[in-house]
Amino acid sequence: MSDAPRQRATFLGLLPLPERKAVAEALRTETIGGLVLLAAAVVALLWANSPWSGVYEQIRDFHFGIPALGLDLSVGHWTADGLLAVFFLVAGIELKRELVVGELRNPATAALPVIAAVCGMVVPAALYVAVAAPAGGGLDGWAVPMATDIAFALAVLAVLSTHLPAALRAFLLTLAVVDDLGAILIIAIFFTSDLDYPALAGAFAGLVLFYVLQRLRVRGWWWYAPLGIAIWALMYNGGVHATVAGVAMGLILRTTRDKGEETSPAERTSHLLHPVSAGVAVPLFALFAAGVSVSAAALGDVFTRPEPLGVVVGLVAGKTLGIFAGTYLAARYTRARLNPDLEWADVFSLAVLAGIGFTVALLIGELAFSDPAQAEQVKAAVLLGSLIAAVLAAALIKRRNAVYRRLYEEETVDEDADGIPDIYQRADYGIGGSRTEG
């Protein structure tokens, strides 16, 4: 007796309804935050290239804080080391959710987006080295083009007024989550200063206490807010980039609900902080990080200096090649069948869109280059590379927008107004929302 043929998984098919709702909720705030981020970047560029650029630099470089605690920072550093900790706290929560209840929970399901994301980090770094090394450039910026900015990418989609199907958006979100994890590890391992072991021991003790409070089901912001600030300050003084503290706390927060709980601590924290992260923390960082000169000479340096040229090539060509090739090879290896309503050209468009590497790329650029002039060149390269990726992706996505709109409307229509899209109640869709083959 012959074995029954194994059913091929559908790649980028209709998401299970609970996952679709979670993705929609996560992306809604990211899209609004992305539009604010885009506005902040435009303001920064206009301000830094206006007659009032001196005022911009004075505000960015103004120092305040508590020197006795080692926290006398400039406004620019407060946004990078302080406010971005909130962004990474939310990123840590999203990563924990993906690992516990999301796409990364099942190794078989996670394999394809994880392989695509890893290739989307390795190939840009390799292309940066391939461009910079032969020209005698420094290799410190190899990590700059590795991260995708999900908020900026979604802002581009919002400006285009396109309607990507939920599966494409979820794939982009998963890529960004894995990217964030890679960026966190890179920052923690490669961008640490002289370590202060007593301070790091204090930060570790604070994280242990944070974990114990979670295990004991202790509730109340008055416990966690002071403890979180103390962990952040100790991590900063310990020589490890303070954003790592945010990720660590996000990963510790409990994502599963106890009996009788309407929301888990991670859900409550994300609900409270996600708007702060997307609407305040990241835009303020962009305001004081994206203000670079866009003169003809500065733009010329991007294409004549090896380091900034490597960043542009890594973002535009490296991200596209890495994510598309990784996705295609992983799909072939896992025998995943592409959604028949989509084409590989759609995956290619998404790979180009992932070349927008704004927030984390700017942060790593600041950490990698101590020379201010070189750091400015790399920032200009990040902005230009992200702009090129956005324009190319816009052209590719607009070409297929009619298809995307039809799929989006099909998966959202609810004629009987029962709160469940009609497509999930159709007989030709099997478990998990994938179309059954007949």
Sequence and secondary structure as in RCSB ss.txt:
>XXXX:A:sequence
MSDAPRQRATFLGLLPLPERKAVAEALRTETIGGLVLLAAAVVALLWANSPWSGVYEQIRDFHFGIPALGLDLSV
GHWTADGLLAVFFLVAGIELKRELVVGELRNPATAALPVIAAVCGMVVPAALYVAVAAPAGGGLDGWAVPMATDI
AFALAVLAVLSTHLPAALRAFLLTLAVVDDLGAILIIAIFFTSDLDYPALAGAFAGLVLFYVLQRLRVRGWWWYA
PLGIAIWALMYNGGVHATVAGVAMGLILRTTRDKGEETSPAERTSHLLHPVSAGVAVPLFALFAAGVSVSAAALG
DVFTRPEPLGVVVGLVAGKTLGIFAGTYLAARYTRARLNPDLEWADVFSLAVLAGIGFTVALLIGELAFSDPAQA
EQVKAAVLLGSLIAAVLAAALIKRRNAVYRRLYEEETVDEDADGIPDIYQRADYGIGGSRTEG
>XXXX:A:secstr
         EET    HHHHHHHHHHHHHHHHHHHHHHHHHHHHHHHHTSTTHHHHHHHHH EEEEGGGTEEEEH
HHIIIIIIHHHHHHHHHHHHHHHHHTSTTSSHHHHHHHHHHHHHHHHHHHHHHHHHHTTTT  STTTTGGG   H
HHHHHHHHHHT    HHHHHHHHHHHHHHHHHHHHHHHHHS  S  HHHHHHHHHHHHHHHHHHHTT   HHHHH
HHHHHHHHHHHHTTS THHHHHHHHHHS  S  TT SS HHHHHHHHHHHHIIIIIHHHHHHHHS    SHHHHH
HHHHSHHHHHHHHIIIIIHHHHHHHHHHHHHHHHT EE TTS HHHHHHHHHHTT   HHHHHHHHHH  SHHHH
HHHHHHHHHHHHHHHHHHHHHHHHTHHHHHHHHHHHH  TT SSS GGGG TTB GGG B   
